[in-house]
Amino acid sequence: MLLCLFCVVFRQGDIWTSWYAVLSGSLDVKVSETANHQVNQDAVTICTLGIDTALGESILDNTPRHTTIVSRETSELLRIEQREFKSLWEKYRQCMAGLLAPPYGAMETGSNNDNKDSLGSDPLNFMNNILNKVPSEKLQRGGKVMRNAILSRAPHMIRDRKYHLKTYRCLQCCVGTELVEWLVQQSTCVHTRSHAVGMWQVLLEEGVLNHVDQELGFQDKYLFYRFLDDEEEHTPLPSEEEKRESEEELPDTILFLTQMGPDALLRMILRKPPGQRTGDDLEIIYDELLHVKALSHLSNTVKRELASVLVFESHAKVGTVLFNQGEEGTSWYIIQKGSVNVVIYGKGVVCTLHEGDDFGKLALVTDSPRAASIVLREDNCHFLRVDKEDFNRILRDVEANTVRLKEHEQAVLVLEKSPRASSLGNIRYTVLSGTPEKILDHFLETMRMDTHHSDPSSEQERLEYAVTCKRRVLNLALRWAAVHTHHLQEEPAALIFLEELYGSVSNDSRILRALKDFVPDLEKVVKLHSEEAKVKKQKVLTQFSNGDEKLVKTQPIRNCDDILLKVYCSDHTYTTIRVAVAATGSEVTSAVANKLASNDDLLLVHLSSAGEKQMLKPNDVSVFSSLSINGRMFACPRDQLNALTPLPDQEGPSAGSMSSFELMSSKDLAYQMTLYDWELFSCVHEHELLYHTFGRQSFRRTTANLDLFLRRFNQVQLWVVTEVCLCGQLSKRVQLLKKFIKIAAHCREFKNLNSFFAIIMGMSNPAVSRLAQTWEKLPSKFKKFYAEFESMMDPSRNHRAYRLTVTKIEPPIIPFMPLLLKDMTFSHEGNKTFIDNMVNFEKMRVIANTIRAVRHCRSQPFNPEVCQPNKNHAEVRGYVRKLCVIDKQRTLTTFSYRLEPRRT
């Protein structure tokens, strides 16, 4: 049927009589709050439908239309009358379910087990060829490459199979377990068997690989699968030329599938009915939920409950309406991929929601109608859905399993029943929130000891109970001292407490023999910290003095240390002051004013090499550690602020240092970088992660060790960019890229992921990545290495590729610290620290998981003998510890365009 401009296809409230698909043109979808069957002024356009979209929300049950459809331009529609459509429905019911997604477009949902997802995203193509699915060109080629590689490397895997003594009706089959095993052996990019399952699932979803019984989920079992090329009988084997091409393409194909595999695996699991999900399935879903923004405030127990009931739902076309304003709320949605518009009658689009956001919960909580309509803003959106019955049950279970302890009618401790019982068979409770005192009481009461007591009644039982309580306190005190390490020296009250505790235990141990084994440990702790406290002011640091570092083993920077700090004036003269590491901005300006005998009110300014000025606040703590790599500290009166200019040496080097390090072994460079990075990483105290996350001003504590480690990451990254951009000869630049790829490979070999990522991110810098002529000359082998390394930086799915890599590595590990800090910041900003004046202990538990990850990385000592240094190791060591870089992106970009001007 042909429509002219502004022609009404049907009106809101009409009864369905036909199903439509758009062949050309476009249509506006309007909703009216009055719904009096006219195109009223109050009608709101909620979306526009284009070519290949479908309209047919209620054709089978004769319910009224929810919207009015008006043509925006001359349009052509395909129309199928209700009678013919019902006839097709009876014949292809399972396959056509997606055509009736309310109110238009294709829908795929994990809640409907009968929907075999053979629809695809194009209703016209579906109506022309209902049972055929055409894979994308890239994945079809990927499947061919995988098949040819198997036939070349392991031809026995594809053959006719017999099952139950009969030749299986489908010939030329592979076995699921063999496919997984083969793929794991082909590349280090494939981290686990489940990762390989996800990669094969990608091909299965596209129809490039098929289960012989048309099942939609790939399984690591003795089940038969066949490649699309083997569907036809007597398919010819690949020629030698095809095998050679496939061998060349195999690394890129595997890399492509590794990036898509985790999502496909998650989709496959979420499509399973909740009752069929295995323990491993639930763990994969749970790990995904840990990083969903909308769920950050929920306890881990609730997230585990959600993992068992979540349903996957996807919609193919922009403009699909998930639900309309005024409808009953039946589900809560979380956006996994894509975005949606929130539309309110009379107002239009009021906001847009993106990946990680949620919607639909209000109607379930209040049991009220939907307050807005939700419309897809783009094609191919994926959602996690919780249906109303499961939502209400989880809320009921949470409340039933929550225990609140009150004092004076105020809650002081909130506990949640743990699904796991204790070793003694008792019910275990985890702390959700509480006052610090009550949390500590609960922890002491539940600490595992050698003996267990019921309520004491006799004198002997009371004595044993008292001894048990004392042992619990001593256990906790020793753990606390071990975690704090040298930080205890900065707390006089803590040292006094330990000394008094040691004296009390020494006295008690003469009577209570069960306490004797604690005396030596306490004595060791007290002596160690008391002796170090006496000499705590003897260390003066120069680590941040802009290139004056001595090449000695790095030592931890403590809050009680002093530092020599250069502070510049507007005329580029400087004065050197000695201040405490934790000195505030006001203390630094005061020291400068005294040294210069100035009565002016001075401003403290961080001046970058680009001339950017950052005024430091008087209460900023440890201001020296916030300097950028080539940044300098200035102090000046306010009227001289605009006159501040960078020092000449802030520009960085004018020539590269390739002549210095090109003869050095890549492995030696990586080893010395790792040795230095390990020293810096070892100096970072766990508390610094907390100070960084919550704000060091709140603690009046330094994060200098952490800042130095993060600064090193930026320095290595900029070193790569600087060297490439200062290399004027094309052939030398190609050699540089090869050198950096080799160094990165060795850093990964040494489990130095911090420098590994810094190098790869440096090569990904726009000033380097735009050098097309240089990259074209890079040998294909190195391009493949770089592509593999770059895939580990993929930020999708919350850096899943990196996290999978780390799980396969044994400590010692130098981790990618910026990501760990991002995790802690995400947990901090997404959750309140206090709930009803009680500490949100669930938040602390999540943050502690990241700190445990850092502790795990350092749980084994670094072995300096992993690489035998060459005779010039001192030269290499000196080079990697004093890298000179340009930290001004505009300068680097300018040099890049001089090397290879923009092509016209």
C-alpha positions in Angstrom: 0.0 0.0 0.0 1.2 3.5 -0.8 0.8 6.4 1.7 1.1 10.1 1.0 2.5 12.7 3.4 0.7 13.0 6.8 -1.6 10.1 6.0 -3.0 8.3 9.2 -2.3 4.6 9.0 -4.5 3.9 12.1 -5.5 5.7 15.2 -5.0 5.1 18.9 -7.9 3.0 20.1 -8.6 1.3 16.8 -8.9 -2.5 16.7 -6.1 -4.4 14.9 -7.0 -5.8 11.5 -3.7 -6.0 9.7 0.1 -6.5 10.2 2.4 -4.0 8.5 6.1 -3.7 7.5 7.7 -0.5 6.2 9.2 -0.9 2.7 10.1 2.7 2.2 9.7 6.1 3.8 9.1 6.7 7.5 6.2 6.9 10.0 5.7 8.9 13.3 4.4 7.1 16.3 2.2 9.3 18.4 0.6 8.8 21.8 -2.3 11.0 23.1 -3.2 11.1 26.8 -6.9 11.7 25.9 -6.9 9.0 23.3 -10.2 10.1 21.6 -9.3 8.6 18.3 -8.1 11.9 16.7 -4.6 13.2 16.1 -4.8 15.8 18.9 -2.6 18.7 19.8 -1.7 16.9 23.0 -0.3 13.9 21.0 3.4 13.4 21.6 5.7 11.8 18.9 7.6 9.2 20.9 9.6 7.8 18.0 10.0 7.4 14.2 9.8 4.1 12.3 12.0 3.6 9.2 12.5 0.9 6.6 12.4 -2.7 7.8 10.4 -2.0 10.9 7.1 -3.8 11.6 3.7 -2.9 13.2 1.6 -5.6 14.6 1.3 -5.5 18.4 -2.1 -7.2 19.0 -3.2 -8.6 15.8 -4.1 -12.0 17.3 -6.3 -10.9 20.2 -8.2 -7.8 18.7 -7.1 -5.4 21.5 -7.1 -1.7 20.7 -4.0 0.0 19.3 -1.8 1.8 21.8 -0.6 4.5 19.4 -1.5 6.6 16.3 0.7 6.1 13.2 1.1 9.0 10.7 3.3 9.0 7.7 6.1 11.6 7.7 6.7 11.3 4.0 5.5 9.3 1.0 5.8 5.8 2.3 5.2 2.2 1.1 4.0 -0.5 3.4 3.6 -4.2 3.2 0.2 -5.2 4.7 -0.9 -8.7 5.7 -4.6 -9.1 6.6 -5.5 -10.6 9.9 -6.8 -13.9 8.5 -3.7 -14.6 6.4 -1.5 -13.6 9.3 -3.3 -16.0 11.6 -2.8 -18.8 9.1 1.0 -18.1 9.0 1.0 -17.9 12.8 -0.6 -21.4 13.1 2.1 -22.8 10.8 5.2 -21.0 12.2 4.1 -20.1 15.8 7.5 -20.7 17.4 9.4 -18.7 14.8 7.0 -15.7 14.6 6.7 -14.8 18.2 9.2 -12.0 17.8 7.0 -10.3 15.2 4.4 -9.5 17.8 6.7 -7.8 20.3 4.6 -4.9 21.7 4.1 -2.7 19.9 6.4 -3.0 16.9 9.8 -4.3 15.9 11.5 -7.6 16.6 11.9 -8.9 20.1 13.9 -11.8 21.6 13.4 -12.7 25.2 14.8 -15.3 27.5 11.5 -15.7 29.2 9.9 -17.4 26.3 11.6 -20.7 25.9 9.8 -21.6 22.7 11.2 -18.6 20.8 14.2 -20.1 19.0 15.6 -16.7 17.9 15.4 -17.5 14.2 13.8 -14.1 13.5 16.8 -11.9 13.0 16.3 -8.1 12.9 14.6 -7.7 9.5 10.8 -8.6 9.5 10.7 -8.4 5.7 13.5 -10.9 5.2 11.9 -13.1 7.8 8.6 -13.1 6.0 10.4 -14.0 2.7 12.5 -16.7 4.3 11.3 -17.7 7.7 13.6 -20.5 8.5 16.9 -19.3 7.1 19.4 -17.2 8.9 22.2 -15.4 7.1 25.4 -14.9 9.2 27.4 -11.6 8.9 30.1 -11.6 6.3 32.9 -11.3 8.9 31.7 -14.1 11.1 31.0 -16.3 8.1 34.6 -15.8 7.0 35.7 -16.4 10.6 33.9 -19.8 10.6 35.5 -20.8 7.3 39.0 -19.8 8.7 38.4 -21.9 11.9 37.1 -24.9 9.8 40.1 -24.8 7.4 42.5 -24.4 10.3 41.1 -27.5 12.0 41.3 -29.5 8.7 44.9 -28.3 8.4 46.0 -28.9 12.0 43.7 -31.6 13.3 41.7 -33.1 10.4 40.5 -36.0 12.5 38.2 -33.7 14.4 35.8 -33.3 11.4 34.5 -36.7 10.4 31.4 -38.9 10.1 30.3 -39.9 13.6 28.6 -42.9 15.0 26.3 -42.8 18.0 24.6 -45.8 19.6 26.3 -48.0 17.0 24.6 -46.2 14.2 26.0 -43.6 11.8 24.6 -40.3 13.0 22.2 -38.8 10.5 24.4 -35.7 10.2 27.9 -36.4 8.7 31.1 -34.4 9.0 30.6 -33.5 12.6 32.8 -32.1 15.4 32.5 -32.8 19.1 32.0 -30.0 21.5 34.7 -31.0 24.0 37.2 -31.4 21.2 36.4 -28.0 19.7 36.9 -26.4 23.1 40.2 -28.2 23.8 41.6 -27.3 20.3 40.7 -23.6 20.7 42.3 -23.3 24.1 45.6 -24.7 22.7 45.7 -22.3 19.8 46.2 -19.0 21.6 47.1 -17.4 24.9 44.1 -15.1 24.3 41.8 -17.9 25.2 41.9 -17.9 28.9 39.6 -20.7 30.0 37.4 -23.4 28.7 34.3 -21.3 29.4 35.9 -18.5 27.4 36.3 -20.9 24.4 32.7 -22.0 24.8 31.6 -18.4 24.5 33.7 -18.0 21.3 32.1 -21.1 19.7 28.7 -19.7 20.9 29.3 -16.6 18.8 29.5 -18.8 15.6 26.5 -20.8 16.8 24.4 -17.7 17.2 25.3 -16.6 13.7 24.5 -20.0 12.1 28.2 -20.5 11.1 28.3 -23.5 13.4 25.2 -25.6 14.1 24.2 -28.2 16.6 22.9 -31.3 14.7 19.6 -31.0 16.6 19.4 -27.2 16.2 20.0 -26.5 19.9 20.9 -22.8 20.5 23.5 -23.2 23.2 27.0 -24.5 22.7 28.1 -27.0 25.3 31.5 -28.4 26.4 30.2 -31.9 26.1 30.2 -34.9 23.8 27.6 -33.3 21.5 27.8 -33.0 17.7 28.3 -29.7 15.8 28.8 -29.0 12.1 30.2 -26.1 10.3 28.0 -24.3 7.8 30.3 -25.4 4.9 29.7 -29.0 5.8 25.9 -28.8 5.6 26.1 -29.8 2.0 27.1 -33.3 1.2 30.5 -33.9 -0.6 31.8 -30.5 0.3 35.3 -30.2 -1.1 38.2 -30.0 1.2 40.1 -26.6 1.3 42.9 -26.2 -1.2 46.5 -25.7 0.0 46.1 -22.0 -0.9 42.9 -21.7 1.2 44.7 -23.5 4.1 47.6 -21.1 3.9 45.3 -18.0 3.9 43.4 -19.4 6.8 46.6 -20.0 8.8 47.5 -16.3 8.2 44.0 -15.1 9.3 43.6 -17.5 12.3 45.2 -15.2 14.9 43.1 -12.2 13.9 40.0 -14.5 13.8 40.7 -15.9 17.3 41.3 -12.4 18.6 38.0 -11.2 17.2 36.1 -14.1 18.7 37.8 -13.6 22.1 36.3 -10.1 22.2 32.8 -11.3 21.4 32.9 -14.6 23.4 32.2 -13.3 26.9 29.1 -11.5 25.8 27.8 -14.5 23.8 28.5 -16.8 26.8 26.6 -14.5 29.1 23.7 -14.3 26.7 23.6 -18.1 26.4 23.5 -18.5 30.2 20.8 -15.8 30.6 18.6 -17.5 28.0 18.5 -20.7 30.0 15.5 -21.1 32.3 16.6 -20.2 35.8 16.2 -23.8 37.0 18.7 -25.0 34.4 21.6 -22.7 35.4 24.6 -24.4 36.9 26.7 -23.1 39.7 29.3 -21.9 37.2 26.6 -20.2 35.3 25.4 -18.3 38.4 29.0 -17.3 39.2 29.5 -15.8 35.7 26.2 -13.8 36.1 27.1 -12.7 39.6 30.6 -11.5 38.4 28.8 -9.4 35.7 26.4 -7.9 38.3 29.3 -6.8 40.6 30.1 -4.1 38.0 26.5 -3.0 37.1 26.0 0.6 38.2 22.3 0.2 39.0 23.1 -2.6 41.5 26.0 -1.1 43.3 23.9 -0.3 46.4 22.7 -3.9 46.8 24.3 -6.5 49.1 26.2 -9.4 47.5 23.5 -11.7 48.8 20.8 -9.9 46.8 23.1 -9.9 43.7 23.4 -13.7 44.0 19.6 -13.9 44.3 19.3 -11.8 41.2 21.8 -14.0 39.3 19.4 -16.9 39.6 16.3 -15.1 38.2 17.6 -12.5 35.7 16.3 -12.9 32.2 17.9 -11.7 28.9 15.8 -9.6 26.6 16.9 -7.9 23.4 15.2 -5.7 20.9 16.5 -5.2 17.3 15.0 -1.9 16.2 15.1 1.7 17.3 11.7 2.9 18.2 10.5 -0.3 19.9 8.4 0.6 22.9 9.2 -1.6 25.9 6.1 -0.4 27.8 3.7 2.5 27.8 2.9 5.1 30.4 -0.1 4.0 32.4 0.4 0.2 31.9 0.7 -2.1 34.9 4.3 -2.7 36.0 5.4 -6.3 35.4 9.2 -6.1 35.2 12.3 -4.2 36.3 14.9 -3.6 33.5 18.7 -3.0 33.6 20.3 -1.7 30.3 23.2 -4.1 29.4 23.8 -2.5 25.9 22.4 0.5 24.1 20.1 3.3 25.3 16.5 4.2 25.7 14.4 7.4 25.9 12.0 8.1 28.7 8.8 9.7 27.3 6.0 11.3 29.3 2.7 12.4 27.8 2.6 16.1 27.0 6.4 16.5 27.7 8.1 14.3 25.1 11.5 12.8 25.8 12.5 13.9 29.4 15.8 12.0 29.7 17.9 9.2 28.1 19.2 6.2 30.0 22.4 4.3 29.0 24.3 1.1 29.7 24.2 0.3 33.5 21.1 2.4 34.2 17.8 0.8 35.2 14.1 1.6 34.9 10.7 0.2 35.8 11.4 -0.4 39.5 9.2 2.3 40.9 6.0 0.7 39.5 6.9 -2.6 41.2 7.8 -1.1 44.6 4.7 1.2 44.8 2.4 -1.2 42.8 1.3 1.7 40.6 1.0 2.2 36.8 4.0 3.0 34.7 4.9 6.7 35.1 6.5 7.0 31.6 6.9 5.2 28.3 10.3 3.6 27.4 11.4 3.7 23.8 14.6 2.3 22.2 16.9 5.1 21.2 19.1 2.8 19.0 19.2 -0.6 17.3 20.1 -3.8 19.0 19.6 -3.0 22.7 20.1 -5.7 25.3 18.5 -5.8 28.8 18.5 -7.8 32.0 15.0 -8.2 33.2 13.6 -9.1 36.7 9.9 -10.0 36.6 7.6 -8.8 39.3 7.1 -12.1 41.1 10.8 -12.7 41.5 11.4 -9.0 42.4 8.8 -9.2 45.3 10.1 -12.6 46.5 13.7 -11.3 46.7 12.5 -8.2 48.7 10.6 -10.5 51.0 13.5 -12.9 51.4 15.9 -10.0 52.1 13.6 -8.6 54.8 13.0 -12.1 56.3 16.8 -12.8 56.5 17.7 -9.4 58.0 18.2 -9.0 61.8 18.2 -5.5 63.3 19.7 -5.0 66.8 18.5 -1.9 68.6 19.5 0.2 71.6 17.2 2.9 72.9 14.9 2.3 69.9 17.8 3.0 67.5 19.3 0.4 65.2 23.0 -0.2 66.0 23.7 -3.3 64.0 22.1 -4.8 60.9 22.9 -8.4 60.1 22.0 -10.6 57.1 21.6 -14.3 57.4 24.3 -16.0 55.3 23.3 -18.8 53.0 26.3 -20.8 54.3 26.3 -22.3 57.7 29.4 -22.2 60.0 31.6 -25.2 60.5 29.8 -25.9 63.7 26.4 -26.1 61.9 25.2 -22.8 63.4 23.5 -20.0 61.3 26.1 -17.4 60.2 25.3 -13.7 59.8 27.2 -11.1 57.8 27.2 -7.5 58.8 25.4 -5.0 56.6 25.8 -1.9 58.7 26.3 -0.9 62.3 28.1 1.4 64.7 31.9 0.8 64.8 31.6 -0.5 68.4 28.9 -3.0 67.6 30.6 -4.2 64.4 33.8 -4.8 66.5 31.8 -6.6 69.2 30.2 -8.8 66.6 33.5 -9.6 64.9 35.1 -10.6 68.2 32.2 -12.7 69.2 32.3 -14.7 65.9 36.0 -15.1 65.5 36.9 -18.8 65.1 38.9 -20.2 68.0 40.0 -23.6 69.1 37.2 -24.1 71.5 33.5 -23.3 71.6 31.5 -22.4 74.7 27.8 -22.1 75.4 26.7 -19.7 78.2 29.1 -20.2 81.1 27.6 -21.3 84.4 30.4 -22.8 86.6 33.5 -20.9 87.7 35.7 -23.1 85.5 33.5 -22.4 82.4 33.5 -18.6 83.2 37.3 -18.7 83.4 37.6 -20.6 80.1 35.2 -18.2 78.5 37.3 -15.2 79.7 40.5 -16.8 78.3 38.8 -17.4 74.9 37.7 -13.8 74.8 41.2 -12.6 75.6 42.7 -14.8 72.9 40.2 -13.3 70.4 41.2 -9.8 71.3 44.9 -10.6 71.0 44.4 -12.3 67.7 42.6 -9.2 66.4 45.3 -6.9 67.8 48.1 -8.8 66.1 46.3 -8.8 62.8 45.7 -5.1 63.1 49.4 -4.4 63.8 50.4 -6.6 60.9 48.1 -4.6 58.5 49.2 -1.2 59.7 53.0 -2.0 59.6 55.0 1.3 59.8 51.8 3.4 60.0 51.6 2.5 63.7 54.8 4.6 64.3 52.8 7.7 63.3 50.1 7.1 66.0 51.5 7.7 69.5 48.2 6.4 71.0 48.5 3.2 69.1 52.0 2.6 70.4 50.9 3.3 74.0 48.0 0.9 73.5 50.4 -1.9 72.3 52.8 -1.3 75.2 50.0 -1.4 77.7 48.5 -4.6 76.1 52.0 -6.2 76.1 52.3 -5.5 79.8 48.8 -6.8 80.6 49.4 -10.0 78.7 52.8 -10.6 80.3 51.2 -10.4 83.7 48.2 -12.6 82.8 50.3 -15.2 81.1 51.9 -16.1 84.5 48.5 -17.3 85.6 46.8 -18.2 82.3 49.1 -20.5 80.4 46.9 -20.3 77.3 48.1 -16.7 76.7 51.8 -17.5 76.9 52.2 -18.1 73.1 51.1 -14.5 72.5 53.8 -12.8 74.5 56.8 -13.3 72.1 54.7 -12.0 69.1 53.5 -8.9 71.0 57.0 -8.2 72.3 58.4 -8.4 68.7 55.7 -5.9 67.5 56.2 -3.4 70.4 60.0 -3.5 70.1 60.0 -3.1 66.3 57.7 -0.1 66.2 59.2 1.6 69.3 62.8 1.5 67.8 61.6 2.8 64.4 59.6 5.6 66.1 62.8 6.8 67.8 64.6 7.4 64.5 61.5 8.4 62.4 62.8 11.9 61.6 66.1 10.8 60.1 65.0 10.3 56.5 64.9 13.2 54.1 63.5 12.5 50.7 64.3 13.9 47.2 62.3 11.5 45.1 60.0 14.3 43.7 62.8 16.8 43.1 62.5 16.7 39.3 65.3 14.5 38.1 67.7 14.7 41.1 66.9 11.1 42.2 69.8 8.9 43.3 69.8 5.4 41.8 69.3 3.7 45.1 66.7 1.1 46.1 63.4 2.9 46.6 62.2 3.0 50.2 58.6 3.6 51.4 57.7 7.3 51.9 56.2 7.7 55.4 54.0 10.4 56.8 56.7 11.4 59.3 59.4 11.8 56.7 60.7 15.2 55.5 61.2 16.3 51.9 63.3 18.9 50.1 61.1 20.7 47.8 61.9 23.2 45.1 59.4 26.1 44.8 59.7 28.6 42.0 58.9 32.2 41.7 57.5 34.1 38.8 61.0 35.1 37.6 62.0 31.4 37.5 64.3 31.7 40.5 63.6 29.1 43.2 64.0 28.3 46.8 64.4 24.9 48.4 62.4 24.2 51.6 62.3 21.3 53.9 58.8 20.3 54.9 57.0 17.2 56.2 55.7 14.8 53.6 52.2 15.4 54.7 52.6 19.2 54.7 49.5 21.2 53.6 49.4 23.9 51.1 49.3 26.6 53.8 52.3 25.0 55.5 54.3 25.1 52.3 53.4 28.7 51.5 54.3 29.7 55.1 57.7 28.0 54.7 58.4 29.7 51.4 57.4 33.1 52.8 59.8 32.6 55.8 62.6 31.6 53.5 62.1 34.6 51.2 61.4 36.9 54.1 58.2 37.9 52.2 55.1 39.5 53.8 52.9 38.9 50.7 50.0 36.5 50.8 51.3 33.8 48.5 49.4 31.5 46.3 50.7 27.9 45.7 50.3 26.9 42.1 51.0 23.7 40.1 52.1 24.9 36.7 52.2 22.2 33.9 54.4 22.2 30.9 51.4 23.4 28.8 51.1 26.5 31.0 47.9 25.2 32.8 47.7 26.6 36.3 46.1 24.6 39.2 45.8 26.6 42.4 46.4 24.4 45.4 44.1 24.8 48.4 45.5 25.7 51.9 44.2 22.4 53.3 45.5 20.1 50.5 47.7 17.4 52.0 51.1 16.3 50.7 50.9 18.8 47.8 54.3 17.8 46.3 53.1 14.4 45.3 50.3 15.9 43.0 52.9 17.3 40.6 52.7 16.0 37.0 55.8 14.6 35.4 57.1 17.9 34.1 55.1 20.1 36.4 56.6 22.5 38.8 55.5 24.1 42.1 55.3 28.0 42.0 54.5 30.4 44.8 53.5 34.0 43.9 51.3 36.9 45.0 47.9 37.0 43.3 48.8 39.9 41.0 51.6 37.8 39.5 49.5 34.7 38.8 48.8 35.6 35.1 52.6 36.2 34.6 53.6 32.6 35.4 55.2 30.8 32.5 56.7 27.3 32.3 60.4 26.8 32.7 62.4 25.9 29.6 63.3 22.5 31.0 59.5 21.7 31.4 59.3 21.3 27.6 61.1 18.0 27.8 63.8 16.6 25.5 64.3 18.0 22.0 65.9 14.8 20.7 65.1 11.1 21.2 67.2 8.7 23.1 67.0 5.8 20.7 70.7 5.8 20.2 71.1 5.1 23.9 68.7 2.2 24.2 68.5 0.6 20.8 71.5 -1.6 21.5 70.1 -2.6 24.9 68.4 -5.9 25.0 64.6 -5.7 25.0 64.5 -8.3 27.7 67.0 -6.4 29.9 65.0 -3.2 29.5 61.8 -5.0 30.5 63.5 -6.7 33.4 65.0 -3.4 34.8 61.6 -1.7 34.3 60.0 -4.6 36.2 62.5 -4.4 39.0 61.9 -0.7 39.4 58.1 -1.0 39.2 58.2 -3.8 41.8 60.1 -1.5 44.2 57.6 1.3 43.7 54.6 -1.1 44.0 56.0 -2.7 47.2 56.2 0.7 48.8 52.5 1.4 48.3 50.7 0.8 51.6 47.2 -0.6 51.5 46.0 2.4 53.5 47.0 4.7 50.6 44.4 3.1 48.4 41.8 4.1 51.1 43.2 7.6 51.4 43.1 8.0 47.6 39.5 6.8 47.4 38.0 8.7 50.4 40.3 11.8 50.1 43.6 12.2 51.9 42.5 15.5 53.3 40.0 13.6 55.5 42.9 11.6 57.1 45.7 14.1 56.9 47.8 11.3 55.4 50.0 11.2 52.3 49.5 8.9 49.3 53.0 9.7 48.0 54.0 6.1 47.3 50.8 5.5 45.3 51.3 8.8 43.5 54.8 7.9 42.6 53.7 4.5 41.2 50.9 6.1 39.2 53.3 8.8 38.0 55.6 6.0 36.7 52.7 4.6 34.6 52.3 8.0 32.9 56.0 8.3 32.5 56.4 5.0 30.6 53.4 5.8 28.5 54.7 9.2 27.5 58.2 7.8 27.0 56.9 5.6 24.2 55.1 8.6 22.5 58.1 10.9 23.0 60.6 8.5 21.4 58.4 7.8 18.4 57.5 11.5 17.8 61.2 12.6 18.1 62.4 9.9 15.6 62.6 11.6 12.2 63.6 8.6 10.1 60.8 6.3 8.9 62.8 3.1 9.1 64.0 4.0 12.6 60.4 4.6 13.7 59.5 1.1 12.5 62.4 -0.3 14.5 61.1 1.7 17.5 57.6 0.2 17.3 59.1 -3.3 17.0 61.3 -2.6 20.1 58.4 -1.4 22.2 56.3 -4.4 21.2 59.2 -6.7 22.3 59.6 -4.8 25.6 55.8 -5.1 26.2 55.9 -8.8 25.5 58.8 -9.3 28.0 56.9 -7.1 30.6 54.0 -9.5 30.3 56.3 -12.4 30.6 57.6 -10.9 33.9 54.0 -10.3 35.0 54.5 -6.6 35.0 51.1 -5.6 33.7 51.5 -1.9 34.8 54.4 -1.2 32.3 52.8 -3.6 29.8 49.7 -1.5 29.6 51.6 1.8 29.8 53.6 0.8 26.6 50.5 -0.4 24.7 48.6 2.8 25.7 51.6 4.8 24.6 51.4 3.2 21.2 47.7 3.8 21.1 48.2 7.6 21.7 46.8 9.5 18.7 50.2 11.1 18.0 51.5 7.5 17.4 48.5 5.7 16.1 48.0 8.2 13.2 51.4 7.5 11.7 50.0 5.4 8.9 53.2 5.1 6.9 55.1 3.9 9.9 52.4 1.2 10.8 52.2 0.1 7.2 55.9 -0.8 7.3 55.6 -2.8 10.5 55.9 -6.6 9.8 52.6 -8.5 10.0 54.0 -10.6 12.8 54.4 -7.5 15.0 51.0 -6.2 14.0 49.4 -9.4 15.2 51.3 -9.2 18.5 50.2 -5.6 19.0 46.6 -6.4 18.1 46.6 -9.2 20.7 48.1 -6.9 23.3 45.6 -4.1 22.5 42.7 -6.5 22.9 43.7 -6.9 26.5 43.0 -3.2 26.9 39.4 -3.6 25.7 37.4 -1.6 28.2 34.1 -3.4 27.4 32.4 -5.4 30.0 34.3 -3.6 32.6 37.7 -4.6 31.3 36.8 -8.3 31.2 39.7 -9.2 29.0 42.2 -7.9 31.5 40.5 -9.4 34.5 40.4 -12.8 32.8 44.2 -12.5 32.1 45.0 -11.7 35.7 43.0 -14.8 37.0 45.4 -17.0 35.1 48.6 -15.5 36.5 50.2 -16.5 39.8 51.8 -13.9 42.0 54.0 -11.9 42.2 52.1 -9.6 39.8 52.5 -5.9 39.2 48.9 -5.0 38.4 47.3 -2.3 36.3 46.8 0.1 39.2 44.5 2.7 37.5 41.9 0.0 37.0 42.1 -1.1 40.7 41.6 2.5 41.8 38.7 2.9 39.4 37.0 -0.2 41.0 37.4 1.4 44.5 36.1 4.8 43.3 33.1 3.1 41.7 32.3 1.3 44.9 32.8 4.5 47.0 30.8 6.8 44.8 28.0 4.3 44.1 27.3 3.6 47.8 26.7 5.7 50.9 29.3 5.4 53.6 26.7 5.8 56.4 23.2 4.5 56.4 21.0 5.8 59.3 24.1 6.9 61.2 25.6 3.4 60.9 28.7 2.4 58.9 27.7 0.8 55.6 29.9 -2.3 56.1 28.7 -3.9 52.9 30.5 -1.0 51.1 33.6 -1.6 53.1 33.5 -5.3 52.2 33.4 -4.5 48.5 36.3 -2.0 48.8 38.2 -4.6 50.8 38.0 -7.1 47.9 40.1 -4.7 45.8 42.6 -4.3 48.6 42.8 -8.1 48.8 43.5 -8.2 45.1 46.5 -5.9 45.7 47.6 -8.1 48.7 47.3 -11.2 46.5 49.6 -9.6 43.8 52.3 -9.2 46.5 51.7 -12.5 48.3 54.9 -14.0 46.8 58.3 -12.2 46.7 59.7 -11.0 43.4 62.6 -13.1 42.4 65.4 -10.9 40.9 67.0 -14.0 39.4 64.2 -14.5 36.8 66.5 -12.9 34.3 70.3 -13.0 34.4 71.4 -9.4 33.7 74.0 -8.6 31.0 77.3 -6.9 31.8 75.8 -3.5 31.0 72.9 -3.9 33.5 74.0 -0.8 35.4 73.6 1.3 32.2 70.2 -0.2 31.5 69.1 0.3 35.1 70.1 3.9 35.1 68.3 4.5 31.8 64.9 3.1 32.8 64.9 5.0 36.1 65.5 8.4 34.5 63.2 8.5 31.5 63.0 12.0 29.9 59.6 12.7 28.3 57.4 15.4 26.7 54.1 15.5 28.7 52.4 18.1 26.5 50.0 16.4 24.1 49.9 19.4 21.8 53.6 19.3 21.3 53.6 15.6 20.6 50.8 16.0 18.1 52.7 18.8 16.3 55.8 16.6 16.0 53.7 13.8 14.7 52.3 15.9 11.9 55.8 17.1 11.0 56.8 13.4 10.6 53.7 12.5 8.5 51.6 15.5 7.4 47.9 15.0 7.0 47.0 13.4 3.7 44.8 15.5 1.4 
